[in-house]
Structures are given as structure tokens and as C-alpha cells.
Amino acid sequence: MGAFIVRRLIYSLVIILGASIAAFSLIRIVPGDPARIMAPNASEEQLATIREELGFDRPIPVQFVDFVKSAIKGDFGHSAFLKEDVGTVIAEGLPYTLRLALTALALALIVGVTLGTIAALFQDRFLDRAILTIAVLGQSMPAFWFGLVLILIFSVRLGWFPSFGYKGPKYLILPAVTLAISLLATLIRSTRLVMVDVLAQEYVKAARARGLRRRTVVFRHAIPNILVPLLTVVGVQLGYLLGGAVVVEAIFNVPGIGLTILNAVLRRDYPVVQAVTILMAGGFVLINTIIDISYGALDPRIRREMTR
Amino acid sequence: MSGRPESLASVVDASAPASHVAIEASSDKTAGRKQSRDWGLIISGAMVAIVALITIAGPWIVPHDPNYIDSRSRLMPPVWMDGGSWDHPLGTDGVGRDLLARIVVAFRTSLLIAIAGVLLAVSIGVVIGIVSGFLGGIADTVLMAITDIQLSFPFVVLAVSLLSLTRPRPSVLIVVLSLAAWPMYARVVRSVAQQERGADYIIAARAIGVPQWRILGYYVGRNIVPPVFIVASIDIATLIVLESLLSFLGLGVQPPTASWGNIIAESKNYLSSSWWVPTLPGVAIVFTVLSFNLLGDSLHRYIDPRSAR
């Protein structure tokens, strides 16, 4: 088990390092002078100052080592546009994004597992077909459009929820629903698939044969067993959740890191762009590593497979 | 991200850990054809045919030039609302362009970009997957690490930063979109190649002196086609959503060329007064994306009946 965790952690570090190098090099290897892109109207002298400040005048590997050194100390650089440290900018936005993402995830999990379980119990019957139709429909709706439709119905027409900014829990509902929809389809379908499998297992039949009620068997025996495989699905979906947060924050003007990076990209504020990109990639890898490790801890077969 | 359908593999094999996903090609090729009629395949096929028809013939049929600006008829409502007329069946946008014409010509833009993106992703993914799965060893480790690095970036963030560095052009857009899709092909093809590598018939083929390129291209290639086809169908849907999203953010298809995303972006401020302009293009997106998603699902059931259960 120890060897498994170590191997998994080392691999994740390599991936995070690779992602950081990629994100870091990206803006430096693209043709064109990044300093000129950042400040199109600056004089040659000003451009030289920008290059020096951001270290663009030195070789890329040197810049990267410097960046990592400062990053370890918690210094992610300085945003000339926001006149703030990048670390501060991220710290301000992160709570909004986490709140939005976790609410959406919880919402999608509750609805997804419920609908998926119902679909599995009524396999191949009308209810199953109806739920799967909802799933594929939800999967086919772009979040940015669905968000606008929600605003149209619930803010503009009915006036139930605000659609702009963030000043309290009420502001969270429409963005969270929008973000949850894109996850819902996957969760419904995965739950259904795993549940159908579990329900066909011997121990479920045995429990039924012992005279336990169907409801008891589903809640006490089946659902705990589908949660572990679902964890992996959630981990993979996390990337979409983070990407989706960018979109949803843009539509609802939630001041999270998604909106931060979007604005930074439009302003060519590279220190912010590279820090947030690396942070998001790192967070995604880290959470998936934790899921893989806990998965391995719960299921020895996977452990063996991975240490091979 | 938005509407990105789940990785197909994670649904097919939801119990496998993320790094070991696989779509198994059906070995039993006749099992799927025992059903007399597959309604899913018929309906989704018909929907895709409608999309194809609009894509091909649409721009010739629409009565208006999609870029013709008529400032006297700005924000006209669709025909079923008060003040609408058959002259502009879906009304007009903020500068008086015919909305129907713009939505219809956008089919071609979106589909061409999405299909090109999928083709590029398939080429990259198949090469990496075959090399990785068939050679194994260090090549496999390195290539799969690269795949994992690619997957670790939230696509929207990556796409937005890449597109901000260059002038948005269709060619750049296609390359960026293919980045979202290639890792899945690499993984799927790798797992097929791994299965086939040790198969008896491959060993037999080697023994009788079939050259390596022929083994890879023909024997392994044949087994790769069905799973790649399924993923590609669903990926067309995914890339259409991503393209519309990037165009919505102003980084994809550039105005005045119409795309569903940029029509919505241009008109989102009229949401409360003229709701039809930002919402109707979305209906076109949902129909198109739904048709390819359903087609992918049906093909999956058809080719790999075990998945339907």
C-alpha cells in the first residue's frame, strides 16, 4: 500500500510539473513579443522595463526555476493591471468559485444519484427511458445558453432570483443550477450503469431472498456500493466543473477565479493567467490523486493493477 | 465544461479507475443485429440527416443575406408574436439582420469547424494510442504522461489563454478544439492495441512473416475503427458546444461571420426586451448536439450490445 501511494504521488508531481511547464512556456514561445501584446502603445523604453520586470529577457528555463522558487514561498508574481499580488487576487476569488463548484456538485450528486437509482430500478421501462432522455437533453445544452434561459425565466420574468454578482446565498442558486446541469447527465448515467450491475450481484439477491424489503436492500446494500465507483467519475468531471465555473461566473458575474482568469486573458495580464491555469491544473490532478489513492485503499485489486 | 458529455469510457466502464478506462470493441459482431428495429438509431439518424440537409442546402434556401444590415427593421419579433411577419420568420437581430438566415448559415460554420477538429484529434490520438499501446515500455509511460498533462488543464481555461495569444482564426480554433478531444482517442486506441498485442492471431501473423506496419495498419487498425467511430460521433457534439462557447466569449468565430455563439453574445443584452435573439440560436445548438449525442449512443448500443444491458 505504501509503495502504491508513493508511486501515485510521484506520478502526480510529474504531471503537475509538466502542466506548469506547459502553461508557463505557452505565453513565452508563441510568436510575438509578450511585452508588446501586454502594452501595445508603449514606447521601446517602457517595453524594455516590462520585459525586465516580468523576466522575459532571460532564458525560459531560468524564468521557470525562479517562478517555482517564488511560488513555493507563496509569491505568484504581481499583476500590473490590478496593482495587486497574484496570490491576493486568487485568494479573493477562490472562495466564490469553491462555493459555486461545491454547491453545484452537491446538487448534481443528490439529483443524479436519485434519478440514476430510479432508472436502474425501472430498467428498460418508461421511467428509465424518461430519465435517460432528460440526461441526454441536459448533456446537449451548452451551459452559457442554459444560464441565459434561466435568467430569462427566473430573473427577468418571474423575478425570483437575482442574476448578477454575488451578495448572498440567493445569488448562488441560478449559477449553481446552471453548473450542475452539465454534470447531471454523467452522474445519472454512471449511477444507473453501476446500480444495474450491483443489483444483479449475488449478495443483493441473497439479501432479497432472506426477505429484506427492496427499499432496505437498495439503501443499505446497493447505494453504499455504488458510491466508490462514482467517486472516480466525479474526479474526472472535476475538470469540467472548473472549466464550467469559468463560463458560469462570466454569465452571472460571480467574482470567482473563473471570472478573474477570463478578465486577465482579455487584458493580457499574463502573471494572473499563468498562476490560475497552474492552480486549476494542479488542483485537478491533486484531487484525482487523492481519489485514486482512497480508491486503491478501498479496493486491493486496483492497488495491484497500479503498482504493477 | 458546459455540456461536455462525460467521457464515454467512464460511463462504459464506470467501475474502472480514471487512468484505466477502456472501451472494449465487441468481439461478437452479430449480437447487435438481432433486434429487428433500433428506434434510437433511426431517430438519431433522421435528426443528423436534418442537420446535414440544413448544413448543405440551408445557405441557398434562406431568403435573406445573413449579413445584410437593415437598420429600419431592428429587433423584429418572430412571426408567431405580435408585430412579426413572414418576411423575417424568426425576427431580426440588433442591427436588423435576419435571424433565421444567420442561424442557418451558422450550421455550416459550426459543423465544419467541429468535424475538422474531430478529424485532427482522431489523427493525433490514434497515432499516440497505437504507439503507446503496441510498443509499451518507456514510450507508453511518456505518452500517457503527456496525455494526463493535457487532461489536467480545464479545457476552457486552456482554450481561452491559447486563443488570446493569437488572432482568432478558424485554423487556430480547429487546433485548439482538437486539444480537448485527442486524449480520449489516445486512451481508447491504446487499450485496444494492448488487448490485440498479445492476441493469438497477431502472434500467428508475426510467425508467418506479416510485416509490422501491416499488423498495425490492418489487424489492429480494424479493431480500432468501431470504438473511435462512437467517440467521434459524440465528440462532434462536444466540439460544437465548445466552439459555440468560445465564440460566445468572443474568442472563436469572429463577427460578422455568423456563429451560434457570437449571435448569442451580441444579443445577450437584449435578453429582457427581445428574448428570441439570444435564445433561438441555442435551440439550433441543442438540436444539433442532441442529434450527434443520440447517434453516438445508438451506435454504441449497436456495435457493443453489452453496454446496453
Interface residues (C-beta under 8 A of the other chain):
Chain A: Y11 V14 I15 I16 G18 A19 A22 A23 L26 I27 V30 G32 I37 Q123 V136 L137 Q139 S140 M141 P142 A143 F144 W145 F146 L148 V149 I151 L152 V156 S182 A185 T186 R189 S190 L193 V194 V196 D197 P229 L230 T232 V233 G235 V236 Q237 G239 Y240 L242 G243 G244 V246 V247 A250 I261 L262 V265 L266 R268 V273 V276 T277 M280 A281 G282 F284 V285 N288 I291 D292 Y295 G296 I302 E305 M306
Chain B: M1 S2 G3 R4 P5 E6 S7 S10 V11 A14 S15 A16 P17 A18 S19 H20 A145 I146 D148 I149 L151 S152 F153 P154 F155 V156 V157 L158 V160 S161 L162 S164 L165 T166 A237 V241 S244 L245 F248 L249 G261 I264 K268 L271 S272 W275 P278 T279 P281 G282 I285 V286 V289 L290 N293 L294 D297 R309
